[in-house]
């Protein structure tokens, strides 16, 4: 029996006008819903320019509470359209404590919870450690996990989904844990691009290829669908490379967006395929969980 779900990807450029960015995102969510999308994912930090290219205290004014004003607005849109919305926002937790956070709104408009980015980069053009505190690790001794703690899975109307964010893409541990928690689809809101001062086309090609390949590997290793949604357009010295995609549980590309165009695309997937791939290639069955303790070390000297 098929379990078809339609996934909407919104790949767009942004400006310094946060209200217009929000209006644009909502307009694109409506387009995706018209195309039949049931779950719509927006890119990382879609309300603003990617401000982490500089260390500037003024940018903290972009942050907001989650849940808060934007989740209320998007919750109303979700309820009106009957779609799930995955929305990446800059969260102010309290004075001096900020997170790179994604909220999930269910198809009835209810707030299901948030995931706080666990892996925070600090590289030229991506000075995220200046702004963001990593999400707190969940406490396995607690019967209930606080909203935003650790890796998260959300039981939406249409599917059980996991959300990870950008730099999390490079860590198989994050994908594995979220999949082991029952996620059927891994969503990766993203903001990543090429350095405009890089003159070697091979370097640019390798960077995008590595980004796509490792995420397709997460789909294979965990028998899940993977959806990566990136932004486009030039911002400062970054040319955001778009290239959003959907991969099936064997890593095959079901959809690939262009590098330099804004796109709203809806892709139908069949969640029933997960059982087929996991029984044909039973990686979970053959995991040697008794042998993995060394992975908790920073480095095995």
N, C-alpha and C positions, 0 to 999 in steps of 0.2 A: 504494500500500500504506500503510495506517495505521501510525502509531507512537504508540499511545496510552500516556500516562503519567498516573497519578493523583497529584495534588498535595494535600498536607494543610496547612491553615493553622490555627495555634493562636493565637487572639486571646484573651488572658486578662488579668485584673487580678493585681496582686502585693501582697505585704505585706512587713513587715520581717523575716519569718522565712524565711531563705534555704533552709533544708531543706524547709520546707513548699512553697515555690515550686517547688523542684526536683521534689518528689513530685507536685505538681499538674501540672507540665509533662509528666512521664513518664506520668501517668494520661491526659492529653490525647493524647499520642503514641499510646498504646494505643487510644484511641477512634478516632483517625484511621486507624490500621492496620486496625481492625475495619471501618471504612468503605471500605477498599480502597486507602488511600493508600500510595504507593511512595516518595515523597519528602516529608518533613515539615519545615516551617520554623517555628521559634519566633521570638518577637519579640525586639527588642533588649534586652539585659541582663535577661533573664527571671528570673534568680535572685534579684533584689533589687528594692526600690523604685528608681525613677529618682533616684539620689543626686546627680546633677549639678545639681540645683536649688540646691545650696549648695556653698560652698567649705569643705570640712571634711577635715582630714588624717586623721581617724579612718576615713573611708570607704576609704582605701587598703587597709585590712585585708580588704576584700571581694575583692581581686584574688587570682588564682591562676595557676599555670603552665599553659600550653597547649602540648603535651598535658599532662594532669594528672588530678587526681581526678575532675573532672566529665566529661571526655571519656572516661575509663575506664568510668564508670557508664553514660553514654549509648551508648558503643560496645557494651556488653553488651546494652542494650535494642535497639539497631539490629540486632545479630546475631540476637537472639531473635525479633524481629518481621519480619526481612528487609526493613527500610526504611532509606532514607537519612535522616539527621538533620542539620539545619542549626541550629547552636546558638551564639547570641551570648553572649559572656562577657567579663568584665573581666580582662585579662591582665596579670600581673606578669612582665615580661621579665627584669628584674634590679632591684636596689635603685635606686629613684628613676626607673625607666623603665617606664611602663605604657601599655597600648594598649586600645582598644575593638576587640575581635577576634571574628570568627566562625569556628568550627571546623566542618568537614564530616566526618561519619562515614559510611562506605559501608554498604551493606546487609549486608555480612558482619561488620560491627563494626570494620573497619579505619579508622584515622585517615588521611584523605586529605590533610589540610593545613589551613591557616588563612589568612584574609584579615584584614589590619589596616586599619581605617577610615582613609581617606586625607584626607578633608575634615573638619576638626574645628571645630564652631561655638563661639562665645562670646557668648551673648546672655542677657538676663534670663531666669532659669529654666533655662538650658542652658549652664552654665559648664564645658563639656567640656575647654577648653584647660587648666584647672587640673589635670585628671586624666590626659588622654590625649596621648601623642605620636602624630603621624600616622605611618602606615606608611611605610617606606622605599621610595623609587622603585626599581624594578628596574633593573639595569645591563644595557643592551643588548649590551655587549661580553662578558658572561659567558654561557657555554653553559648553565649551570644557575642557576636563580633560587632563592635561599634561601627556606625556608618563611616565609610572611608578607610577603615583599617584593612591592611593586607590586600591580597588578591581577592577579587570579587566575581561572583556569578549572579546574574539577574534573571529571574523567572518572568519573562515578559509574556504578553498574550500570545505571541506567535512562535517564540523559541526561547531556549535557555542560552543566554549569551554571556560571554566574557569580554571585558573591555580592558585593554592595555594602551599605553600612550607612547608614541614615537620612540624614544631611546630604549624603551622596554622591548622594542622589536628585535633587538640584537641579542636578547637573552633567552636561550631555550628553556631555562628554569622557570621563567615567568609563564611562558606558553604552556609548559608541562603542568605546572601546578593549577593553572586556571582550567585547563582541560580535564585534569583529574577531579576537579570540583564539579564537573558535569557540563561545562560549556559545550554547546554544539557549534557555535560560531565565535571566532575571535575577531573582534573589531579593534583596529589600530588607527585612531585619529592621529594625524601626522603633520609636521611642518619641517620639511627637509629639502635641501636644494644644493645646487652647484655654486661654488665660489666663482664669481664673475671674473676674478683675476687669474683663475687657473687656465692656462693656455694649452694644456695637453689633453686632447680629446679622449685618449685612452683612459686617463685618470677619471674623467667624468663618466665614461661608459662603465668602468669598473665599479665606481661608487654606486651608481644606480643598479647595476647588475647584482652587486652584493646585497643591497637593500631588498630587492625583490626576491632573490634566491633564498636568503635565510628565512624569510617569512613563508615562502612556499614550503621550505623544509619543516617549519612548525606545523603546517597543515598535514604533511606526510607523517611526521613522527607521532602526531596525536590523533590522526583520523578525524580532523575537524575542518570546517570551512574557515578560510581566512579572508577578511575584508580590510584592505588598507586604503585610507582616504587622506590624500595629501593636498596641499594648496598649490596654486600656480602664481606666476607673476614675479617681477623683480622688486625686491625690497632691500635697500642699502646694497650690500655686496653679495647678496644671495639671489640666485635665480631658482626659485622653487620649482622642482622638476615634475610636479604633477605625477603622472604615471600610476594613478590609483588603480587598484585591481581587485578581482575576486578570484580566489583559488579554491578548487575542490579538495576533498580529503586525500587525494593522491598528488596534490600540487599542481594540477593542470589549470592553466589560466582559462577561466570562463569569460572574463572581461578584462581588458587593459585600456586605460584612458590615455589620451595623448599627453605629451609633455608640456605644451604651452597653451592649451585651450581650457577655458572653463567648461565644465561638463556636469550635467545632471543625468545620471544613468540608473536604470532599474534593472536588476539581474535576478531572475528566478533561480532558486536553488532547491534541491530536494533533500531534506534532512534525513530521509529514510536511507540515503546512500551511506550514511555513517556506519550503520550496522554492516552493510556489505563490505566496506573497506576494512573495518576492524576485525571482521571474521576471516577475510581473505588474507590480510596482513596483520596478524595478531600481536602487534608490538606490546600492547598493555599486558597480554597474557604472559609474555616472556621477560618482563622486566625483573631484574634481580635486585629487588628493593633492599635485600640484606647486605648488598655490597656497595651501596652508594654513599655511605657515611662520609668518605673523604671529600665529597662535593661541598660540604659545609665549611671547609677550610679556605682561606683566602688564596693560598698557594701550597702545593704539596712539596715541601722541601726534601 
